[in-house]
Amino acid sequence: PPHSYASLIAQAILTSQEQKMTLREIYEWVQTRYPHLYEANETGWQNTIRHNLSLNRCFRKIPRTQDNGKKGTKGGYWTVDVE
């Protein structure tokens, strides 16, 4: 791969309009830009992305909320913590 997984994740998030992405959106970003390296039917790279998001302190998970302000849909958004 041309970049580390942490670098790929950060690039994906920081280039998004709201600077936050769901896990699925991160997968799609990586696969769109590097289709020959990361195929949809292979799960190893997806597991590595999840692992990097969970263990790397520069990534922070933000829960999704519904319009009424209560916790909503399963999952959440990932963002880069610049502090």
Distance bins in CASP14 RR format, pairs under 12 A and 6 or more apart:
PFRMAT RR
TARGET T0000
AUTHOR 0000-0000-0000
RMODE 2
METHOD distances of the structure
MODEL  1
1 7 0 0 0 0 1 0 0 0 0 0 0
1 8 1 0 0 1 0 0 0 0 0 0 0
1 30 0 0 0 0 1 0 0 0 0 0 0
1 33 0 0 0 0 0 1 0 0 0 0 0
1 34 1 0 0 1 0 0 0 0 0 0 0
1 36 0 0 0 0 0 1 0 0 0 0 0
1 37 1 0 1 0 0 0 0 0 0 0 0
1 38 0 0 0 0 1 0 0 0 0 0 0
1 45 0 0 0 0 1 0 0 0 0 0 0
1 48 0 0 0 0 1 0 0 0 0 0 0
1 49 0 0 0 0 0 1 0 0 0 0 0
2 8 0 0 0 0 1 0 0 0 0 0 0
2 11 0 0 0 0 0 1 0 0 0 0 0
2 30 0 0 0 0 0 1 0 0 0 0 0
2 33 0 0 0 0 1 0 0 0 0 0 0
2 34 1 0 0 1 0 0 0 0 0 0 0
2 36 0 0 0 0 0 1 0 0 0 0 0
2 37 0 0 0 0 1 0 0 0 0 0 0
2 38 0 0 0 0 0 1 0 0 0 0 0
3 9 0 0 0 0 1 0 0 0 0 0 0
3 10 0 0 0 0 1 0 0 0 0 0 0
3 11 1 0 0 1 0 0 0 0 0 0 0
3 12 0 0 0 0 0 1 0 0 0 0 0
3 30 0 0 0 0 1 0 0 0 0 0 0
3 33 0 0 0 0 0 1 0 0 0 0 0
3 34 0 0 0 0 1 0 0 0 0 0 0
3 37 0 0 0 0 0 1 0 0 0 0 0
3 38 0 0 0 0 0 1 0 0 0 0 0
3 52 0 0 0 0 0 1 0 0 0 0 0
4 10 0 0 0 0 1 0 0 0 0 0 0
4 11 0 0 0 0 0 1 0 0 0 0 0
4 48 0 0 0 0 0 1 0 0 0 0 0
4 49 0 0 0 0 0 1 0 0 0 0 0
4 52 0 0 0 0 1 0 0 0 0 0 0
4 56 0 0 0 0 1 0 0 0 0 0 0
4 58 0 0 0 0 0 1 0 0 0 0 0
5 11 0 0 0 0 0 1 0 0 0 0 0
5 12 0 0 0 0 0 1 0 0 0 0 0
5 26 0 0 0 0 0 1 0 0 0 0 0
5 27 0 0 0 0 0 1 0 0 0 0 0
5 30 0 0 0 0 1 0 0 0 0 0 0
5 34 0 0 0 0 0 1 0 0 0 0 0
5 37 0 0 0 0 0 1 0 0 0 0 0
5 38 0 0 0 0 0 1 0 0 0 0 0
5 44 0 0 0 0 0 1 0 0 0 0 0
5 45 1 0 0 1 0 0 0 0 0 0 0
5 46 0 0 0 0 0 1 0 0 0 0 0
5 47 0 0 0 0 0 1 0 0 0 0 0
5 48 1 0 1 0 0 0 0 0 0 0 0
5 49 1 0 1 0 0 0 0 0 0 0 0
5 50 0 0 0 0 1 0 0 0 0 0 0
5 51 0 0 0 0 1 0 0 0 0 0 0
5 52 1 0 1 0 0 0 0 0 0 0 0
5 53 0 0 0 0 1 0 0 0 0 0 0
5 54 0 0 0 0 0 1 0 0 0 0 0
5 55 0 0 0 0 0 1 0 0 0 0 0
5 56 0 0 0 0 1 0 0 0 0 0 0
5 59 0 0 0 0 0 1 0 0 0 0 0
6 12 0 0 0 0 0 1 0 0 0 0 0
6 13 0 0 0 0 0 1 0 0 0 0 0
6 26 0 0 0 0 0 1 0 0 0 0 0
6 48 0 0 0 0 0 1 0 0 0 0 0
6 49 0 0 0 0 1 0 0 0 0 0 0
6 51 0 0 0 0 0 1 0 0 0 0 0
6 52 1 0 1 0 0 0 0 0 0 0 0
6 53 0 0 0 0 1 0 0 0 0 0 0
6 54 0 0 0 0 0 1 0 0 0 0 0
6 55 0 0 0 0 1 0 0 0 0 0 0
6 56 1 0 1 0 0 0 0 0 0 0 0
6 57 0 0 0 0 0 1 0 0 0 0 0
6 58 1 0 0 1 0 0 0 0 0 0 0
6 59 1 0 0 1 0 0 0 0 0 0 0
6 78 0 0 0 0 0 1 0 0 0 0 0
6 80 0 0 0 0 1 0 0 0 0 0 0
7 13 0 0 0 0 0 1 0 0 0 0 0
7 14 0 0 0 0 0 1 0 0 0 0 0
7 30 0 0 0 0 0 1 0 0 0 0 0
7 49 0 0 0 0 0 1 0 0 0 0 0
7 52 0 0 0 0 1 0 0 0 0 0 0
7 56 0 0 0 0 0 1 0 0 0 0 0
7 58 0 0 0 0 0 1 0 0 0 0 0
7 59 0 0 0 0 0 1 0 0 0 0 0
7 80 0 0 0 0 0 1 0 0 0 0 0
8 14 0 0 0 0 0 1 0 0 0 0 0
8 15 0 0 0 0 0 1 0 0 0 0 0
8 21 0 0 0 0 0 1 0 0 0 0 0
8 26 0 0 0 0 1 0 0 0 0 0 0
8 27 0 0 0 0 0 1 0 0 0 0 0
8 29 0 0 0 0 1 0 0 0 0 0 0
8 30 1 0 1 0 0 0 0 0 0 0 0
8 31 0 0 0 0 0 1 0 0 0 0 0
8 32 0 0 0 0 0 1 0 0 0 0 0
8 33 0 0 0 0 1 0 0 0 0 0 0
8 34 1 0 0 1 0 0 0 0 0 0 0
8 37 0 0 0 0 1 0 0 0 0 0 0
8 38 0 0 0 0 1 0 0 0 0 0 0
8 45 0 0 0 0 1 0 0 0 0 0 0
8 46 0 0 0 0 0 1 0 0 0 0 0
8 48 0 0 0 0 1 0 0 0 0 0 0
8 49 1 0 0 1 0 0 0 0 0 0 0
8 52 0 0 0 0 1 0 0 0 0 0 0
8 53 0 0 0 0 0 1 0 0 0 0 0
8 56 0 0 0 0 0 1 0 0 0 0 0
8 59 0 0 0 0 0 1 0 0 0 0 0
9 15 0 0 0 0 0 1 0 0 0 0 0
9 16 0 0 0 0 0 1 0 0 0 0 0
9 20 0 0 0 0 0 1 0 0 0 0 0
9 21 0 0 0 0 1 0 0 0 0 0 0
9 23 0 0 0 0 1 0 0 0 0 0 0
9 25 0 0 0 0 0 1 0 0 0 0 0
9 26 1 0 0 1 0 0 0 0 0 0 0
9 27 0 0 0 0 0 1 0 0 0 0 0
9 29 0 0 0 0 1 0 0 0 0 0 0
9 30 0 0 0 0 1 0 0 0 0 0 0
9 45 0 0 0 0 0 1 0 0 0 0 0
9 46 0 0 0 0 0 1 0 0 0 0 0
9 48 0 0 0 0 1 0 0 0 0 0 0
9 49 1 0 0 1 0 0 0 0 0 0 0
9 50 0 0 0 0 0 1 0 0 0 0 0
9 51 0 0 0 0 0 1 0 0 0 0 0
9 52 1 0 1 0 0 0 0 0 0 0 0
9 53 1 0 0 1 0 0 0 0 0 0 0
9 54 0 0 0 0 0 1 0 0 0 0 0
9 55 0 0 0 0 0 1 0 0 0 0 0
9 56 1 0 0 1 0 0 0 0 0 0 0
9 58 0 0 0 0 1 0 0 0 0 0 0
9 59 1 0 0 1 0 0 0 0 0 0 0
9 60 0 0 0 0 0 1 0 0 0 0 0
9 78 1 0 0 1 0 0 0 0 0 0 0
9 79 0 0 0 0 0 1 0 0 0 0 0
9 80 0 0 0 0 1 0 0 0 0 0 0
10 16 0 0 0 0 0 1 0 0 0 0 0
10 19 0 0 0 0 0 1 0 0 0 0 0
10 21 0 0 0 0 0 1 0 0 0 0 0
10 26 0 0 0 0 0 1 0 0 0 0 0
10 29 0 0 0 0 0 1 0 0 0 0 0
10 30 0 0 0 0 0 1 0 0 0 0 0
10 49 0 0 0 0 0 1 0 0 0 0 0
10 52 0 0 0 0 1 0 0 0 0 0 0
10 53 0 0 0 0 0 1 0 0 0 0 0
10 56 0 0 0 0 1 0 0 0 0 0 0
10 58 1 0 0 1 0 0 0 0 0 0 0
10 59 1 0 0 1 0 0 0 0 0 0 0
10 60 0 0 0 0 0 1 0 0 0 0 0
10 78 0 0 0 0 0 1 0 0 0 0 0
10 79 0 0 0 0 0 1 0 0 0 0 0
10 80 1 0 1 0 0 0 0 0 0 0 0
10 81 0 0 0 0 0 1 0 0 0 0 0
10 82 0 0 0 0 0 1 0 0 0 0 0
11 19 0 0 0 0 0 1 0 0 0 0 0
11 21 0 0 0 0 0 1 0 0 0 0 0
11 26 0 0 0 0 1 0 0 0 0 0 0
11 29 0 0 0 0 1 0 0 0 0 0 0
11 30 0 0 0 0 1 0 0 0 0 0 0
11 33 0 0 0 0 1 0 0 0 0 0 0
11 34 0 0 0 0 0 1 0 0 0 0 0
11 80 0 0 0 0 1 0 0 0 0 0 0
12 19 0 0 0 0 0 1 0 0 0 0 0
12 20 0 0 0 0 0 1 0 0 0 0 0
12 21 1 0 0 1 0 0 0 0 0 0 0
12 22 0 0 0 0 0 1 0 0 0 0 0
12 23 0 0 0 0 0 1 0 0 0 0 0
12 24 0 0 0 0 0 1 0 0 0 0 0
12 25 1 0 0 1 0 0 0 0 0 0 0
12 26 1 0 1 0 0 0 0 0 0 0 0
12 27 0 0 0 0 1 0 0 0 0 0 0
12 28 0 0 0 0 1 0 0 0 0 0 0
12 29 1 1 0 0 0 0 0 0 0 0 0
12 30 1 0 0 1 0 0 0 0 0 0 0
12 31 0 0 0 0 0 1 0 0 0 0 0
12 32 0 0 0 0 1 0 0 0 0 0 0
12 33 0 0 0 0 1 0 0 0 0 0 0
12 34 0 0 0 0 0 1 0 0 0 0 0
12 38 0 0 0 0 0 1 0 0 0 0 0
12 49 0 0 0 0 1 0 0 0 0 0 0
12 52 0 0 0 0 0 1 0 0 0 0 0
12 53 0 0 0 0 0 1 0 0 0 0 0
12 59 0 0 0 0 0 1 0 0 0 0 0
12 78 0 0 0 0 1 0 0 0 0 0 0
12 79 0 0 0 0 0 1 0 0 0 0 0
12 80 0 0 0 0 1 0 0 0 0 0 0
13 19 1 0 0 1 0 0 0 0 0 0 0
13 20 1 0 0 1 0 0 0 0 0 0 0
13 21 1 0 1 0 0 0 0 0 0 0 0
13 22 0 0 0 0 0 1 0 0 0 0 0
13 23 0 0 0 0 0 1 0 0 0 0 0
13 25 0 0 0 0 1 0 0 0 0 0 0
13 26 1 0 0 1 0 0 0 0 0 0 0
13 29 0 0 0 0 1 0 0 0 0 0 0
13 30 0 0 0 0 0 1 0 0 0 0 0
13 49 0 0 0 0 0 1 0 0 0 0 0
13 52 0 0 0 0 0 1 0 0 0 0 0
13 53 0 0 0 0 1 0 0 0 0 0 0
13 56 0 0 0 0 0 1 0 0 0 0 0
13 58 0 0 0 0 1 0 0 0 0 0 0
13 59 1 0 0 1 0 0 0 0 0 0 0
13 60 0 0 0 0 0 1 0 0 0 0 0
13 61 0 0 0 0 0 1 0 0 0 0 0
13 62 0 0 0 0 0 1 0 0 0 0 0
13 77 0 0 0 0 1 0 0 0 0 0 0
13 78 1 0 0 1 0 0 0 0 0 0 0
13 79 1 0 0 1 0 0 0 0 0 0 0
13 80 1 0 1 0 0 0 0 0 0 0 0
13 81 0 0 0 0 0 1 0 0 0 0 0
13 82 0 0 0 0 0 1 0 0 0 0 0
14 20 0 0 0 0 0 1 0 0 0 0 0
14 21 0 0 0 0 1 0 0 0 0 0 0
14 26 0 0 0 0 0 1 0 0 0 0 0
14 29 0 0 0 0 0 1 0 0 0 0 0
14 58 0 0 0 0 0 1 0 0 0 0 0
14 59 0 0 0 0 0 1 0 0 0 0 0
14 78 0 0 0 0 0 1 0 0 0 0 0
14 79 0 0 0 0 1 0 0 0 0 0 0
14 80 1 0 1 0 0 0 0 0 0 0 0
14 81 0 0 0 0 0 1 0 0 0 0 0
14 82 0 0 0 0 1 0 0 0 0 0 0
15 21 0 0 0 0 1 0 0 0 0 0 0
15 25 0 0 0 0 0 1 0 0 0 0 0
15 26 0 0 0 0 0 1 0 0 0 0 0
15 29 1 0 0 1 0 0 0 0 0 0 0
15 30 0 0 0 0 0 1 0 0 0 0 0
15 32 0 0 0 0 0 1 0 0 0 0 0
15 33 0 0 0 0 1 0 0 0 0 0 0
15 80 0 0 0 0 0 1 0 0 0 0 0
16 22 0 0 0 0 0 1 0 0 0 0 0
16 25 1 0 0 1 0 0 0 0 0 0 0
16 26 0 0 0 0 1 0 0 0 0 0 0
16 28 0 0 0 0 0 1 0 0 0 0 0
16 29 1 0 0 1 0 0 0 0 0 0 0
16 77 0 0 0 0 1 0 0 0 0 0 0
16 78 0 0 0 0 1 0 0 0 0 0 0
16 79 0 0 0 0 1 0 0 0 0 0 0
16 80 0 0 0 0 0 1 0 0 0 0 0
17 25 0 0 0 0 0 1 0 0 0 0 0
18 25 0 0 0 0 0 1 0 0 0 0 0
18 62 0 0 0 0 0 1 0 0 0 0 0
18 77 0 0 0 0 1 0 0 0 0 0 0
18 78 0 0 0 0 0 1 0 0 0 0 0
18 79 0 0 0 0 1 0 0 0 0 0 0
18 80 0 0 0 0 0 1 0 0 0 0 0
19 25 0 0 0 0 0 1 0 0 0 0 0
19 60 0 0 0 0 0 1 0 0 0 0 0
19 62 0 0 0 0 0 1 0 0 0 0 0
19 77 0 0 0 0 1 0 0 0 0 0 0
19 78 0 0 0 0 0 1 0 0 0 0 0
19 79 1 0 0 1 0 0 0 0 0 0 0
19 80 1 0 0 1 0 0 0 0 0 0 0
19 81 0 0 0 0 0 1 0 0 0 0 0
19 82 0 0 0 0 1 0 0 0 0 0 0
20 26 0 0 0 0 0 1 0 0 0 0 0
20 59 0 0 0 0 0 1 0 0 0 0 0
20 60 0 0 0 0 1 0 0 0 0 0 0
20 61 0 0 0 0 1 0 0 0 0 0 0
20 62 1 0 0 1 0 0 0 0 0 0 0
20 63 0 0 0 0 0 1 0 0 0 0 0
20 64 0 0 0 0 0 1 0 0 0 0 0
20 76 0 0 0 0 1 0 0 0 0 0 0
20 77 1 0 1 0 0 0 0 0 0 0 0
20 78 1 0 0 1 0 0 0 0 0 0 0
20 79 1 0 1 0 0 0 0 0 0 0 0
20 80 0 0 0 0 1 0 0 0 0 0 0
20 81 0 0 0 0 0 1 0 0 0 0 0
21 27 0 0 0 0 1 0 0 0 0 0 0
21 28 0 0 0 0 1 0 0 0 0 0 0
21 29 1 0 0 1 0 0 0 0 0 0 0
21 30 0 0 0 0 0 1 0 0 0 0 0
21 49 0 0 0 0 0 1 0 0 0 0 0
21 53 0 0 0 0 0 1 0 0 0 0 0
21 59 0 0 0 0 0 1 0 0 0 0 0
21 61 0 0 0 0 0 1 0 0 0 0 0
21 62 0 0 0 0 0 1 0 0 0 0 0
21 64 0 0 0 0 0 1 0 0 0 0 0
21 75 0 0 0 0 0 1 0 0 0 0 0
21 76 0 0 0 0 1 0 0 0 0 0 0
21 77 1 0 0 1 0 0 0 0 0 0 0
21 78 1 0 1 0 0 0 0 0 0 0 0
21 79 0 0 0 0 1 0 0 0 0 0 0
21 80 0 0 0 0 0 1 0 0 0 0 0
22 28 0 0 0 0 1 0 0 0 0 0 0
22 29 0 0 0 0 0 1 0 0 0 0 0
22 49 0 0 0 0 0 1 0 0 0 0 0
22 53 0 0 0 0 0 1 0 0 0 0 0
22 61 0 0 0 0 0 1 0 0 0 0 0
22 62 0 0 0 0 0 1 0 0 0 0 0
22 63 0 0 0 0 0 1 0 0 0 0 0
22 64 0 0 0 0 1 0 0 0 0 0 0
22 73 0 0 0 0 1 0 0 0 0 0 0
22 74 0 0 0 0 0 1 0 0 0 0 0
22 75 1 0 0 1 0 0 0 0 0 0 0
22 76 1 0 0 1 0 0 0 0 0 0 0
22 77 1 0 1 0 0 0 0 0 0 0 0
22 78 1 0 0 1 0 0 0 0 0 0 0
22 79 0 0 0 0 0 1 0 0 0 0 0
23 29 0 0 0 0 0 1 0 0 0 0 0
23 30 0 0 0 0 0 1 0 0 0 0 0
23 46 0 0 0 0 1 0 0 0 0 0 0
23 47 0 0 0 0 0 1 0 0 0 0 0
23 49 1 0 0 1 0 0 0 0 0 0 0
23 50 1 0 0 1 0 0 0 0 0 0 0
23 51 0 0 0 0 0 1 0 0 0 0 0
23 52 0 0 0 0 0 1 0 0 0 0 0
23 53 1 0 0 1 0 0 0 0 0 0 0
23 54 0 0 0 0 0 1 0 0 0 0 0
23 59 0 0 0 0 0 1 0 0 0 0 0
23 61 0 0 0 0 1 0 0 0 0 0 0
23 64 0 0 0 0 0 1 0 0 0 0 0
23 73 0 0 0 0 0 1 0 0 0 0 0
23 74 0 0 0 0 0 1 0 0 0 0 0
23 75 1 0 0 1 0 0 0 0 0 0 0
23 76 1 0 0 1 0 0 0 0 0 0 0
23 77 0 0 0 0 1 0 0 0 0 0 0
23 78 1 0 0 1 0 0 0 0 0 0 0
24 30 0 0 0 0 0 1 0 0 0 0 0
24 31 0 0 0 0 0 1 0 0 0 0 0
24 40 0 0 0 0 0 1 0 0 0 0 0
24 46 0 0 0 0 1 0 0 0 0 0 0
24 49 0 0 0 0 0 1 0 0 0 0 0
24 50 0 0 0 0 0 1 0 0 0 0 0
24 73 0 0 0 0 0 1 0 0 0 0 0
24 74 0 0 0 0 0 1 0 0 0 0 0
24 75 0 0 0 0 1 0 0 0 0 0 0
24 76 0 0 0 0 0 1 0 0 0 0 0
24 77 0 0 0 0 0 1 0 0 0 0 0
24 78 0 0 0 0 0 1 0 0 0 0 0
25 31 0 0 0 0 0 1 0 0 0 0 0
25 32 0 0 0 0 0 1 0 0 0 0 0
25 49 0 0 0 0 0 1 0 0 0 0 0
25 75 0 0 0 0 0 1 0 0 0 0 0
25 76 0 0 0 0 0 1 0 0 0 0 0
25 77 0 0 0 0 1 0 0 0 0 0 0
25 78 0 0 0 0 1 0 0 0 0 0 0
25 79 0 0 0 0 0 1 0 0 0 0 0
26 32 0 0 0 0 0 1 0 0 0 0 0
26 33 0 0 0 0 0 1 0 0 0 0 0
26 38 0 0 0 0 0 1 0 0 0 0 0
26 45 0 0 0 0 0 1 0 0 0 0 0
26 46 0 0 0 0 1 0 0 0 0 0 0
26 48 0 0 0 0 0 1 0 0 0 0 0
26 49 1 0 0 1 0 0 0 0 0 0 0
26 50 0 0 0 0 1 0 0 0 0 0 0
26 52 0 0 0 0 1 0 0 0 0 0 0
26 53 1 0 0 1 0 0 0 0 0 0 0
26 59 0 0 0 0 1 0 0 0 0 0 0
26 61 0 0 0 0 0 1 0 0 0 0 0
26 76 0 0 0 0 0 1 0 0 0 0 0
26 77 0 0 0 0 0 1 0 0 0 0 0
26 78 1 0 0 1 0 0 0 0 0 0 0
26 79 0 0 0 0 0 1 0 0 0 0 0
26 80 0 0 0 0 0 1 0 0 0 0 0
27 33 0 0 0 0 0 1 0 0 0 0 0
27 34 0 0 0 0 0 1 0 0 0 0 0
27 38 0 0 0 0 1 0 0 0 0 0 0
27 39 0 0 0 0 0 1 0 0 0 0 0
27 40 0 0 0 0 1 0 0 0 0 0 0
27 42 0 0 0 0 0 1 0 0 0 0 0
27 43 0 0 0 0 0 1 0 0 0 0 0
27 44 0 0 0 0 0 1 0 0 0 0 0
27 45 0 0 0 0 1 0 0 0 0 0 0
27 46 1 0 1 0 0 0 0 0 0 0 0
27 47 0 0 0 0 0 1 0 0 0 0 0
27 48 0 0 0 0 0 1 0 0 0 0 0
27 49 1 0 0 1 0 0 0 0 0 0 0
27 50 0 0 0 0 1 0 0 0 0 0 0
27 53 0 0 0 0 0 1 0 0 0 0 0
27 78 0 0 0 0 0 1 0 0 0 0 0
28 34 0 0 0 0 0 1 0 0 0 0 0
28 35 0 0 0 0 0 1 0 0 0 0 0
28 38 0 0 0 0 0 1 0 0 0 0 0
28 40 0 0 0 0 1 0 0 0 0 0 0
28 46 0 0 0 0 0 1 0 0 0 0 0
28 49 0 0 0 0 0 1 0 0 0 0 0
29 35 0 0 0 0 0 1 0 0 0 0 0
29 38 0 0 0 0 0 1 0 0 0 0 0
29 49 0 0 0 0 0 1 0 0 0 0 0
29 78 0 0 0 0 0 1 0 0 0 0 0
30 36 0 0 0 0 0 1 0 0 0 0 0
30 37 0 0 0 0 1 0 0 0 0 0 0
30 38 1 0 1 0 0 0 0 0 0 0 0
30 39 0 0 0 0 0 1 0 0 0 0 0
30 40 0 0 0 0 0 1 0 0 0 0 0
30 42 0 0 0 0 0 1 0 0 0 0 0
30 44 0 0 0 0 0 1 0 0 0 0 0
30 45 1 0 0 1 0 0 0 0 0 0 0
30 46 0 0 0 0 1 0 0 0 0 0 0
30 48 0 0 0 0 0 1 0 0 0 0 0
30 49 1 0 0 1 0 0 0 0 0 0 0
30 52 0 0 0 0 0 1 0 0 0 0 0
31 37 0 0 0 0 1 0 0 0 0 0 0
31 38 1 0 1 0 0 0 0 0 0 0 0
31 39 1 0 0 1 0 0 0 0 0 0 0
31 40 1 0 0 1 0 0 0 0 0 0 0
31 41 0 0 0 0 0 1 0 0 0 0 0
31 42 0 0 0 0 1 0 0 0 0 0 0
31 45 0 0 0 0 1 0 0 0 0 0 0
31 46 0 0 0 0 1 0 0 0 0 0 0
31 49 0 0 0 0 0 1 0 0 0 0 0
32 38 0 0 0 0 1 0 0 0 0 0 0
32 40 0 0 0 0 0 1 0 0 0 0 0
34 40 0 0 0 0 0 1 0 0 0 0 0
34 45 0 0 0 0 1 0 0 0 0 0 0
35 41 0 0 0 0 0 1 0 0 0 0 0
35 42 0 0 0 0 0 1 0 0 0 0 0
35 45 0 0 0 0 0 1 0 0 0 0 0
36 42 0 0 0 0 0 1 0 0 0 0 0
37 44 0 0 0 0 0 1 0 0 0 0 0
37 45 1 0 0 1 0 0 0 0 0 0 0
37 48 0 0 0 0 0 1 0 0 0 0 0
38 44 0 0 0 0 1 0 0 0 0 0 0
38 45 1 0 1 0 0 0 0 0 0 0 0
38 46 0 0 0 0 1 0 0 0 0 0 0
38 47 0 0 0 0 0 1 0 0 0 0 0
38 48 0 0 0 0 1 0 0 0 0 0 0
38 49 0 0 0 0 1 0 0 0 0 0 0
39 45 0 0 0 0 1 0 0 0 0 0 0
39 46 0 0 0 0 0 1 0 0 0 0 0
40 46 0 0 0 0 1 0 0 0 0 0 0
42 48 0 0 0 0 0 1 0 0 0 0 0
43 49 0 0 0 0 0 1 0 0 0 0 0
43 50 0 0 0 0 1 0 0 0 0 0 0
44 50 0 0 0 0 1 0 0 0 0 0 0
44 51 0 0 0 0 1 0 0 0 0 0 0
45 51 0 0 0 0 0 1 0 0 0 0 0
45 52 0 0 0 0 0 1 0 0 0 0 0
46 52 0 0 0 0 0 1 0 0 0 0 0
46 53 0 0 0 0 0 1 0 0 0 0 0
47 53 0 0 0 0 0 1 0 0 0 0 0
47 54 0 0 0 0 0 1 0 0 0 0 0
48 54 0 0 0 0 0 1 0 0 0 0 0
48 55 0 0 0 0 0 1 0 0 0 0 0
48 56 0 0 0 0 0 1 0 0 0 0 0
49 55 0 0 0 0 0 1 0 0 0 0 0
49 56 0 0 0 0 0 1 0 0 0 0 0
49 59 0 0 0 0 0 1 0 0 0 0 0
49 78 0 0 0 0 1 0 0 0 0 0 0
50 56 0 0 0 0 0 1 0 0 0 0 0
50 59 0 0 0 0 0 1 0 0 0 0 0
50 61 0 0 0 0 0 1 0 0 0 0 0
50 75 0 0 0 0 0 1 0 0 0 0 0
50 78 0 0 0 0 0 1 0 0 0 0 0
51 59 0 0 0 0 0 1 0 0 0 0 0
52 58 0 0 0 0 1 0 0 0 0 0 0
52 59 1 0 0 1 0 0 0 0 0 0 0
52 78 0 0 0 0 0 1 0 0 0 0 0
53 59 1 0 1 0 0 0 0 0 0 0 0
53 60 0 0 0 0 1 0 0 0 0 0 0
53 61 1 0 0 1 0 0 0 0 0 0 0
53 75 0 0 0 0 0 1 0 0 0 0 0
53 76 0 0 0 0 0 1 0 0 0 0 0
53 77 0 0 0 0 0 1 0 0 0 0 0
53 78 1 0 1 0 0 0 0 0 0 0 0
53 79 0 0 0 0 0 1 0 0 0 0 0
53 80 0 0 0 0 0 1 0 0 0 0 0
53 81 0 0 0 0 0 1 0 0 0 0 0
54 60 0 0 0 0 0 1 0 0 0 0 0
54 61 0 0 0 0 1 0 0 0 0 0 0
54 78 0 0 0 0 1 0 0 0 0 0 0
56 78 0 0 0 0 0 1 0 0 0 0 0
56 80 0 0 0 0 1 0 0 0 0 0 0
56 81 0 0 0 0 1 0 0 0 0 0 0
57 80 0 0 0 0 0 1 0 0 0 0 0
57 81 1 0 0 1 0 0 0 0 0 0 0
57 82 0 0 0 0 0 1 0 0 0 0 0
57 83 0 0 0 0 1 0 0 0 0 0 0
58 78 0 0 0 0 0 1 0 0 0 0 0
58 79 0 0 0 0 1 0 0 0 0 0 0
58 80 1 0 1 0 0 0 0 0 0 0 0
58 81 1 0 1 0 0 0 0 0 0 0 0
58 82 0 0 0 0 1 0 0 0 0 0 0
58 83 0 0 0 0 1 0 0 0 0 0 0
59 76 0 0 0 0 0 1 0 0 0 0 0
59 77 0 0 0 0 0 1 0 0 0 0 0
59 78 1 0 1 0 0 0 0 0 0 0 0
59 79 1 0 0 1 0 0 0 0 0 0 0
59 80 1 0 0 1 0 0 0 0 0 0 0
59 81 1 0 0 1 0 0 0 0 0 0 0
59 82 0 0 0 0 0 1 0 0 0 0 0
60 76 0 0 0 0 0 1 0 0 0 0 0
60 77 0 0 0 0 1 0 0 0 0 0 0
60 78 1 0 0 1 0 0 0 0 0 0 0
60 79 1 0 1 0 0 0 0 0 0 0 0
60 80 1 0 0 1 0 0 0 0 0 0 0
60 81 1 0 1 0 0 0 0 0 0 0 0
60 82 0 0 0 0 1 0 0 0 0 0 0
60 83 0 0 0 0 1 0 0 0 0 0 0
61 75 1 0 0 1 0 0 0 0 0 0 0
61 76 1 0 0 1 0 0 0 0 0 0 0
61 77 1 0 0 1 0 0 0 0 0 0 0
61 78 1 0 1 0 0 0 0 0 0 0 0
61 79 0 0 0 0 1 0 0 0 0 0 0
61 80 0 0 0 0 0 1 0 0 0 0 0
61 81 0 0 0 0 0 1 0 0 0 0 0
62 71 0 0 0 0 0 1 0 0 0 0 0
62 72 0 0 0 0 0 1 0 0 0 0 0
62 75 0 0 0 0 1 0 0 0 0 0 0
62 76 1 0 0 1 0 0 0 0 0 0 0
62 77 1 0 1 0 0 0 0 0 0 0 0
62 78 1 0 0 1 0 0 0 0 0 0 0
62 79 1 0 1 0 0 0 0 0 0 0 0
62 80 0 0 0 0 0 1 0 0 0 0 0
62 81 0 0 0 0 0 1 0 0 0 0 0
63 69 0 0 0 0 0 1 0 0 0 0 0
63 70 0 0 0 0 0 1 0 0 0 0 0
63 71 1 0 1 0 0 0 0 0 0 0 0
63 72 1 0 0 1 0 0 0 0 0 0 0
63 73 0 0 0 0 1 0 0 0 0 0 0
63 74 0 0 0 0 1 0 0 0 0 0 0
63 75 1 0 0 1 0 0 0 0 0 0 0
63 76 1 0 1 0 0 0 0 0 0 0 0
63 77 0 0 0 0 1 0 0 0 0 0 0
63 78 0 0 0 0 0 1 0 0 0 0 0
63 79 0 0 0 0 0 1 0 0 0 0 0
64 70 0 0 0 0 0 1 0 0 0 0 0
64 71 1 0 0 1 0 0 0 0 0 0 0
64 72 1 0 1 0 0 0 0 0 0 0 0
64 73 1 0 1 0 0 0 0 0 0 0 0
64 74 0 0 0 0 1 0 0 0 0 0 0
64 75 1 0 0 1 0 0 0 0 0 0 0
64 76 1 0 1 0 0 0 0 0 0 0 0
64 77 1 0 0 1 0 0 0 0 0 0 0
64 78 0 0 0 0 0 1 0 0 0 0 0
65 71 1 0 0 1 0 0 0 0 0 0 0
65 72 1 0 1 0 0 0 0 0 0 0 0
65 73 0 0 0 0 1 0 0 0 0 0 0
65 75 0 0 0 0 0 1 0 0 0 0 0
65 76 0 0 0 0 1 0 0 0 0 0 0
65 77 0 0 0 0 1 0 0 0 0 0 0
66 72 1 0 1 0 0 0 0 0 0 0 0
66 73 1 0 0 1 0 0 0 0 0 0 0
67 73 0 0 0 0 0 1 0 0 0 0 0
END
